[in-house]
């Protein structure tokens, strides 16, 4: 039956067909973009998780929506309890997801597949979390302007150090490589360097870097090895750092600490390492430890302060996780949802959707405005 014709008044609409009809209707709206994709994802996920035993759309009852509201509330509670701000979703996003399912059920009422909307029952909506739950004002996204300003300053520092010290310009060249990898890969900082909270996270080594294949292998959040994109923009900085460091073995960390006490701790008690601690480690067939997560934050703070980088928002420096969000936001706006999800390696698409809900909300406003103009 063509989608622009009503079904027989006594006909029952399969839930799966009703969802596809709704998705197609949203996709027809000019400029719907990521909003239409989000609506499709959210409604399909709702049906799979909370209505998997239902065949027809008129079988959806308030209890199914109660289950969904409880689920959204648990996810918002998980976000509120997570200091990293990555788990779960915010209360605002929970309401956004629920509104999409409610819109689908309203669509079904319009086509006479459903007599009453179970999503508007008060006892159901009372189960939704507070909109402010899990929200924070500290989330940061490196903007293209901020990313370019920081990379430019790191370039200037590295070039000046190389001109002055040649292959001894380790700190500045290492820091530039670190900035570029953060700025363009979308990596979690704990995937790149040592994290004292997890003994498995000791930092990537040169064996993990495949410049020819444009990738880095990291220990992902799921504790499995994953491939991380390494765009061409970041490769020259990494290649130059490899030349300057001249690691004697692939087991050396890509971003070693240059902190003297930390390097001294790698020598035997009776060793006399001399002035060049990295060269001495080579002689002793030892390896330096990776820089730490806190060390990365200190580097970024120093570069932003010394380079007078104008940072938007409450933070006075560009944070490591802000780099990851910035990569995703740039890809989301310029390439699309799937590119952002792949780059950030989110297993759950709703994680990507929640992270960039501010973009989706803006698109929703545009689509709604257009719809109301035709009213």
C-alpha positions in Angstrom: 0.0 0.0 0.0 1.4 3.4 -0.9 2.5 5.4 2.2 0.3 8.4 1.3 -2.9 6.3 1.6 -4.7 5.4 4.8 -5.0 1.7 5.6 -8.5 0.2 6.1 -10.0 1.4 9.3 -10.3 -2.1 10.7 -6.7 -3.1 9.8 -4.0 -3.7 12.3 -0.5 -2.3 11.5 2.5 -4.5 12.3 4.8 -2.6 14.6 7.8 -3.0 12.3 5.9 -1.6 9.3 4.6 1.3 11.4 8.2 2.2 12.4 9.4 2.2 8.8 6.5 4.3 7.8 7.4 6.9 10.5 11.1 6.8 9.6 10.2 7.4 5.9 7.9 10.3 6.8 10.7 12.0 8.8 13.2 11.4 6.1 11.0 13.3 3.6 11.3 16.5 5.6 13.8 18.7 3.8 16.9 19.3 5.9 16.0 16.6 8.5 19.6 15.3 8.3 20.9 13.7 11.5 17.5 14.2 13.2 15.9 11.7 10.9 18.7 9.2 11.6 18.4 9.8 15.3 14.6 9.2 15.2 15.1 6.0 13.4 17.8 4.7 15.8 15.9 5.6 18.9 12.5 4.2 17.9 14.0 1.0 16.5 16.0 0.5 19.7 13.0 1.1 21.8 11.0 -1.5 19.9 13.8 -4.1 20.1 14.4 -3.6 23.8 10.9 -3.0 25.2 8.4 -4.3 22.6 10.2 -7.3 21.2 7.3 -9.7 21.7 4.7 -7.4 20.1 3.5 -7.9 16.6 1.1 -5.0 16.1 1.5 -1.4 17.1 -1.9 -1.4 18.9 -0.4 -3.8 21.4 1.8 -1.1 22.9 0.6 -0.3 26.4 1.6 2.1 29.1 3.6 -0.7 30.8 5.9 -0.9 27.8 6.5 2.9 28.1 7.0 2.5 31.8 9.7 0.0 31.1 11.3 2.5 28.7 11.1 5.4 31.1 12.7 3.3 33.8 15.5 2.3 31.4 16.1 6.0 30.5 16.2 7.0 34.1 18.8 4.3 34.9 21.0 5.5 32.1 20.7 9.1 33.4 21.6 7.9 36.9 24.7 6.1 35.4 25.8 9.4 33.8 25.4 11.3 37.1 27.5 8.7 38.9 30.3 8.7 36.3 33.1 11.3 36.9 34.4 10.9 33.3 31.0 12.0 31.8 31.0 9.1 29.3 28.6 6.6 30.9 24.9 6.7 30.3 23.0 9.8 29.1 21.9 13.1 30.6 18.4 13.6 31.8 17.9 16.1 29.0 18.8 13.4 26.4 16.5 10.9 28.2 13.6 13.3 27.6 14.7 13.8 24.0 14.7 10.1 23.3 11.3 9.6 25.0 9.8 12.4 22.9 10.9 10.7 19.7 9.1 7.5 20.7 6.1 9.6 21.8 6.2 11.3 18.4 6.2 7.8 16.7 3.1 6.8 18.7 1.4 10.1 17.8 2.1 9.3 14.2 0.4 6.0 14.6 -2.7 7.7 16.1 -2.8 10.0 13.1 -2.9 7.0 10.8 -5.5 5.3 13.0 -3.3 2.4 13.9 -3.6 3.3 17.6 -6.5 4.8 19.5 -4.7 6.2 22.5 -1.1 7.2 23.0 0.4 5.2 25.9 3.4 7.6 26.1 1.4 10.5 27.5 0.0 8.7 30.6 1.1 10.7 33.6 2.2 7.8 35.7 4.6 6.9 32.9 6.1 10.3 32.3 6.5 10.7 36.1 9.2 8.0 35.8 11.4 10.1 33.6 14.5 11.6 35.2 15.0 15.3 36.0 16.2 17.0 32.8 19.3 18.4 34.7 20.4 15.0 35.9 24.0 14.2 34.8 24.5 17.5 33.1 27.8 19.3 33.5 29.1 22.7 32.5 32.6 21.4 32.2 32.2 19.4 29.0 34.6 20.8 26.4 34.9 20.4 22.6 38.1 21.6 20.9 36.8 23.8 18.2 38.6 24.0 14.8 40.0 27.4 15.8 41.3 26.1 19.1 42.7 22.9 17.6 44.5 24.9 14.9 45.8 27.5 17.4 47.3 24.8 19.7 48.8 22.8 16.8 50.4 26.0 15.4 51.9 26.9 18.7 53.3 23.3 19.2 54.7 23.6 15.7 56.5 26.8 16.5 58.0 25.4 19.7 59.2 22.2 18.0 60.7 24.1 15.0 62.5 26.5 17.3 63.9 23.7 19.5 65.0 21.7 16.4 66.8 24.7 15.1 68.6 25.2 18.4 69.2 21.6 19.5 68.7 19.4 16.5 68.0 15.8 17.5 68.2 16.8 21.2 65.0 18.7 21.0 63.0 16.0 22.7 60.5 17.7 24.9 59.1 20.1 22.3 59.0 17.5 19.5 57.3 14.9 21.8 54.8 17.4 22.9 53.9 18.4 19.4 53.4 14.7 18.4 51.1 14.3 21.4 49.1 17.4 20.6 48.6 16.2 17.0 47.6 12.7 18.0 45.0 14.0 20.5 43.8 16.7 18.1 43.1 14.4 15.1 42.5 10.8 16.2 39.7 11.0 18.7 41.6 8.8 21.2 40.9 8.6 24.9 44.0 9.9 26.7 44.2 6.7 28.8 44.5 4.7 25.6 47.7 6.5 24.6 49.6 6.9 27.9 50.0 5.4 31.3 47.0 5.4 33.5 47.7 4.7 37.2 44.1 3.5 37.7 44.5 0.6 35.3 47.7 -1.5 35.4 47.0 -2.8 31.8 47.3 0.8 30.5 51.0 1.4 30.3 51.0 3.5 27.1 51.2 2.7 23.4 54.5 1.6 22.1 56.1 2.0 18.6 54.9 -1.5 17.8 51.4 -0.2 18.0 52.0 2.5 15.3 51.4 1.7 11.7 52.2 4.9 9.7 51.8 3.1 6.4 48.3 2.0 7.3 47.3 5.2 9.0 46.4 3.6 12.3 47.4 3.0 15.9 46.4 0.0 17.9 45.2 0.8 21.4 43.6 -1.0 24.3 40.0 0.2 24.0 37.5 1.0 26.8 36.1 -2.5 26.4 39.6 -3.9 27.3 40.1 -5.2 23.7 42.6 -4.2 21.2 41.2 -1.7 18.7 42.4 0.2 15.6 42.5 4.0 15.9 42.6 6.2 12.9 45.7 8.3 12.3 44.9 11.0 9.8 47.5 12.4 7.5 47.4 15.7 9.4 49.0 14.0 12.5 51.5 11.8 10.7 54.4 14.3 10.1 54.6 15.2 13.8 54.7 11.5 14.8 57.3 10.7 12.1 59.5 13.6 13.2 59.3 12.5 16.9 60.3 8.9 16.0 63.4 10.3 14.2 64.3 12.5 17.2 63.6 9.8 19.8 65.3 7.1 17.7 63.8 4.3 19.9 66.1 1.2 20.0 63.2 -1.2 20.1 59.5 -1.2 19.2 58.7 -1.9 22.9 59.6 1.7 23.8 56.6 4.0 24.6 55.6 6.5 21.9 55.2 9.2 24.6 57.9 8.5 27.2 58.3 10.6 30.3 61.3 12.9 30.3 61.0 13.4 34.0 64.5 12.7 35.4 63.4 11.0 38.7 61.1 8.7 36.7 63.8 7.8 34.3 66.3 7.2 37.1 63.9 4.7 38.7 64.5 2.4 35.7 68.2 1.9 36.4 69.8 -0.6 38.7 70.8 0.8 42.1 74.5 0.6 41.2 74.2 2.2 37.8 75.7 5.6 36.9 73.6 6.8 34.0 75.3 10.1 33.3 73.6 13.2 31.9 71.6 11.8 29.0 69.2 9.4 30.7 67.5 8.1 27.5 70.9 7.2 26.0 71.8 5.5 29.2 68.6 3.5 29.1 69.6 2.3 25.7 73.0 1.2 27.0 71.3 -0.8 29.8 68.7 -2.4 27.5 66.0 -0.7 29.5 63.0 1.3 28.5 61.5 4.6 29.9 58.0 4.6 31.3 55.2 6.3 29.4 54.1 9.8 30.5 51.0 9.7 32.7 47.5 10.9 32.1 48.2 13.7 34.6 51.4 14.5 32.7 49.4 15.0 29.5 47.1 17.5 31.3 50.1 19.4 32.6 51.6 19.6 29.1 48.3 20.9 27.7 48.0 23.5 30.5 51.5 24.7 29.9 51.1 25.0 26.1 47.8 26.8 26.4 49.2 29.2 28.9 52.5 29.9 27.2 50.9 30.1 23.8 48.1 32.4 25.0 45.5 30.0 23.5 42.0 31.5 23.8 39.9 28.7 25.2 36.1 28.9 25.2 34.2 27.8 28.3 35.0 27.5 32.0 38.3 25.6 31.6 41.4 27.7 31.2 43.1 25.0 29.0 42.3 22.5 26.3 41.6 19.2 28.1 42.5 15.8 26.6 38.9 14.6 26.5 37.9 17.9 24.9 40.1 16.8 22.0 38.2 13.6 21.6 34.8 15.3 21.7 36.1 17.9 19.2 37.1 15.2 16.7 33.7 13.6 17.0 31.8 16.9 16.7 33.8 18.0 13.6 33.1 14.6 11.9 29.5 14.7 13.0 28.9 18.1 11.5 30.9 17.6 8.3 30.6 13.9 7.4 27.8 12.5 9.5 26.8 10.4 12.5 28.3 7.1 11.3 31.8 8.7 10.7 31.7 10.1 14.2 30.6 6.8 15.7 33.4 4.9 13.9 36.1 7.4 14.8 35.1 7.4 18.5 34.6 3.6 18.5 31.3 3.9 20.4 29.7 0.4 20.6 26.3 1.9 21.5 25.1 4.4 18.8 23.2 6.3 21.5 26.5 7.2 23.1 27.4 9.2 20.0 23.9 10.6 19.7 24.0 11.7 23.4 27.4 13.3 23.1 26.2 15.5 20.1 22.6 15.9 21.2 23.2 19.7 21.1 23.6 19.4 17.3 20.6 17.2 17.0 18.5 19.5 19.1 19.5 22.4 16.7 18.5 20.3 13.7 15.2 19.3 15.4 14.4 23.0 15.9 15.0 23.7 12.2 12.9 20.7 11.1 10.1 21.6 13.5 10.1 25.3 12.4 9.7 24.1 8.8 6.9 21.8 9.8 5.0 24.5 11.7 5.4 26.9 8.8 3.3 24.4 6.7 0.6 24.2 9.4 
